Amino acid sequence: MSEHSKFLESITRENAAVVLVDHQVGLVSGLRDIPVGELKHNVVALARAATALGIPLVVTTTAAGSMWGPTVPELVEALPAGQKIIDRSTVNAWHDDRVREAVEATGRQKLIFAGVSLEVCAALPAISATAAEYDAYVAVDASGTFSQAKREAGLLRMQQAGVVVSDYATLMVEALADNAAPEAGAVYAALDMPFAVLVGQISAAYRA
């Protein structure tokens, strides 16, 4: 696919997979660019919305039994039943054969990454996936890092490499495509955008 068409082609439930990298208790505790509660909300919402749309997930940790601890429990609870979490030693998740094989097994071309930290755990595999001729996206608000400088450097490096930067809700709504789809209610419930909940409550009150 040409660079031009990569940026213009839509994400759909048929062409996308979500790759969640290192949302671990030890790493999340160091976040300084996004509140921890907001990050947890956003990555949980991303996982739930993807599941509602039938978009496959690949989930990985690094050194879960030693340095960085397990995946945050809120995310574990949101994952589909039987979802495997791949624990690895490589800094770049793409360098682990099991992670790449799990991505390949999805059969999807467009990969939505989120990770802690943004400039390493999300950016490095997204850049590597781009080099491997996938279309890589990063949900920046389902990712986080340890300083504003790291965030800015990560965003710049990804954009220079051709990674598409977006947010979790936009990516999932783009994949939904039609608000009349049977899954729309479940997707918006998963996204849990407070303003949308309020609008829905007001609308329901008027219909009553």
C-alpha positions as CSV (number, residue, x, y, z in Angstrom):
1,M,0.0,0.0,0.0
2,S,1.3,3.5,-0.8
3,E,2.0,6.0,1.9
4,H,-0.7,8.2,0.5
5,S,-3.4,5.5,0.6
6,K,-2.3,4.3,4.0
7,F,-3.2,7.6,5.6
8,L,-6.6,7.8,3.8
9,E,-7.9,4.3,4.2
10,S,-10.4,3.8,7.0
11,I,-10.1,1.5,10.0
12,T,-12.8,-1.2,10.0
13,R,-13.7,-4.0,12.3
14,E,-12.5,-6.3,9.5
15,N,-9.0,-4.9,9.0
16,A,-7.9,-3.8,12.5
17,A,-6.3,-5.5,15.5
18,V,-5.4,-3.9,18.9
19,V,-2.0,-4.4,20.5
20,L,-1.8,-3.5,24.2
21,V,1.8,-3.3,25.4
22,D,2.9,-3.2,29.1
23,H,0.0,-1.7,31.0
24,Q,1.6,-3.0,34.1
25,V,1.2,-1.8,37.7
26,G,4.9,-0.9,38.1
27,L,5.0,1.2,34.9
28,V,1.6,2.8,35.4
29,S,2.7,4.1,38.8
30,G,5.3,6.3,37.1
31,L,3.0,8.1,34.8
32,R,3.4,11.9,34.7
33,D,1.8,12.9,31.4
34,I,-1.7,11.6,32.1
35,P,-3.5,10.8,35.4
36,V,-3.3,7.1,36.2
37,G,-7.1,6.8,36.6
38,E,-7.7,8.4,33.1
39,L,-5.1,6.1,31.5
40,K,-6.8,3.0,33.1
41,H,-10.2,4.2,32.0
42,N,-9.1,4.8,28.4
43,V,-7.2,1.5,27.9
44,V,-10.1,-0.5,29.5
45,A,-12.5,1.3,27.2
46,L,-10.4,0.6,24.1
47,A,-10.2,-3.1,25.0
48,R,-14.0,-3.4,25.7
49,A,-15.0,-1.5,22.5
50,A,-12.6,-3.6,20.4
51,T,-14.2,-6.7,21.9
52,A,-17.7,-5.4,21.2
53,L,-16.7,-5.0,17.6
54,G,-15.0,-8.4,17.3
55,I,-11.6,-6.8,16.8
56,P,-8.9,-9.1,18.0
57,L,-6.5,-8.2,20.8
58,V,-2.9,-9.0,21.3
59,V,-1.8,-8.2,24.9
60,T,1.8,-8.3,26.2
61,T,3.9,-7.5,29.3
62,T,7.6,-7.4,30.0
63,A,9.2,-8.8,33.1
64,A,5.9,-9.2,34.8
65,G,7.3,-11.5,37.4
66,S,10.1,-9.2,38.4
67,M,10.7,-5.6,37.4
68,W,7.3,-4.2,36.3
69,G,4.6,-6.4,37.8
70,P,1.4,-7.8,36.4
71,T,-1.1,-6.1,34.0
72,V,-3.3,-3.6,35.9
73,P,-6.3,-5.6,37.2
74,E,-8.8,-3.2,35.6
75,L,-7.5,-4.2,32.2
76,V,-7.3,-7.9,33.0
77,E,-11.0,-7.8,34.0
78,A,-11.9,-6.1,30.7
79,L,-10.2,-8.6,28.4
80,P,-12.2,-11.3,26.6
81,A,-12.4,-14.7,28.4
82,G,-9.3,-16.7,27.6
83,Q,-7.2,-13.8,26.4
84,K,-3.6,-14.7,26.6
85,I,-1.1,-12.2,27.9
86,I,2.4,-12.8,26.4
87,D,5.2,-12.0,28.9
88,R,8.5,-11.3,27.2
89,S,12.0,-9.9,27.8
90,T,12.5,-7.8,24.7
91,V,12.2,-4.0,25.1
92,N,10.5,-3.8,21.7
93,A,7.5,-6.1,21.7
94,W,7.8,-6.6,18.0
95,H,11.1,-8.3,18.5
96,D,9.4,-11.2,20.4
97,D,8.4,-14.0,18.0
98,R,5.3,-14.8,19.9
99,V,4.0,-11.3,19.7
100,R,4.6,-11.1,15.9
101,E,3.0,-14.5,15.4
102,A,0.0,-13.4,17.4
103,V,-0.4,-10.3,15.2
104,E,0.1,-12.4,12.1
105,A,-2.6,-14.8,13.3
106,T,-5.2,-12.1,13.4
107,G,-4.8,-11.6,9.6
108,R,-5.3,-7.8,10.1
109,Q,-3.3,-5.1,8.3
110,K,-4.1,-2.1,10.5
111,L,-2.6,-2.4,14.0
112,I,-3.7,-0.1,16.8
113,F,-1.1,0.1,19.5
114,A,-1.3,1.5,23.1
115,G,1.4,1.1,25.7
116,V,3.2,2.3,28.8
117,S,5.6,3.9,28.1
118,L,4.4,5.8,25.0
119,E,7.8,6.5,23.5
120,V,9.1,2.9,24.0
121,C,6.3,0.4,24.5
122,A,3.9,1.9,22.0
123,A,6.2,3.7,19.7
124,L,8.9,1.1,19.1
125,P,6.6,-1.8,18.0
126,A,4.5,0.6,16.0
127,I,7.5,1.8,14.1
128,S,8.7,-1.8,13.6
129,A,5.3,-2.8,12.4
130,T,5.4,0.1,9.9
131,A,8.8,-1.1,8.7
132,A,7.2,-4.6,8.2
133,E,4.6,-2.9,6.0
134,Y,1.7,-2.9,8.4
135,D,-0.4,0.3,9.0
136,A,0.4,1.3,12.5
137,Y,-1.7,3.6,14.7
138,V,-1.2,4.6,18.3
139,A,-4.0,5.6,20.7
140,V,-2.1,8.2,22.6
141,D,-4.7,8.6,25.4
142,A,-4.5,4.9,26.1
143,S,-0.8,5.3,26.5
144,G,1.4,7.2,28.9
145,T,4.9,8.0,29.9
146,F,7.1,9.5,32.6
147,S,7.5,13.1,31.5
148,Q,6.2,15.6,29.1
149,A,9.5,15.6,27.2
150,K,9.3,11.9,26.7
151,R,5.7,12.2,25.4
152,E,6.7,14.9,22.9
153,A,9.8,13.0,21.7
154,G,7.7,9.8,21.3
155,L,5.0,11.6,19.3
156,L,7.6,13.3,17.0
157,R,9.5,10.0,16.4
158,M,6.3,8.1,15.5
159,Q,5.1,10.8,13.1
160,Q,8.5,10.9,11.4
161,A,8.2,7.2,10.9
162,G,4.7,7.3,9.4
163,V,2.8,6.0,12.4
164,V,-0.7,7.5,12.6
165,V,-1.5,9.2,16.0
166,S,-5.0,9.2,17.2
167,D,-7.2,8.6,20.3
168,Y,-9.0,5.5,21.6
169,A,-12.5,6.7,21.0
170,T,-12.0,8.0,17.5
171,L,-10.3,4.8,16.4
172,M,-13.2,2.7,17.7
173,V,-15.9,4.9,16.4
174,E,-14.2,4.9,13.0
175,A,-14.3,1.1,13.1
176,L,-18.0,1.1,14.2
177,A,-18.7,3.2,11.1
178,D,-22.5,3.2,11.5
179,N,-24.4,4.3,14.6
180,A,-27.3,2.2,13.4
181,A,-25.2,-1.0,13.7
182,P,-26.4,-3.5,16.2
183,E,-23.2,-3.2,18.2
184,A,-23.4,0.6,18.5
185,G,-24.9,0.6,21.9
186,A,-22.3,-1.8,23.3
187,V,-19.5,0.2,21.7
188,Y,-20.6,3.5,23.1
189,A,-21.2,1.9,26.5
190,A,-17.6,0.5,26.4
191,L,-16.1,3.9,25.4
192,D,-17.8,5.4,28.5
193,M,-17.4,9.0,27.4
194,P,-19.0,11.0,30.2
195,F,-20.6,13.6,27.9
196,A,-22.1,10.9,25.7
197,V,-23.6,9.2,28.8
198,L,-25.2,12.6,29.8
199,V,-26.6,13.2,26.3
200,G,-28.1,9.7,26.3
201,Q,-29.7,10.3,29.7
202,I,-31.2,13.6,28.5
203,S,-32.5,11.9,25.3
204,A,-34.0,9.1,27.2
205,A,-35.8,11.6,29.5
206,Y,-37.3,13.4,26.6
207,R,-38.5,10.1,25.1
208,A,-40.2,9.1,28.3
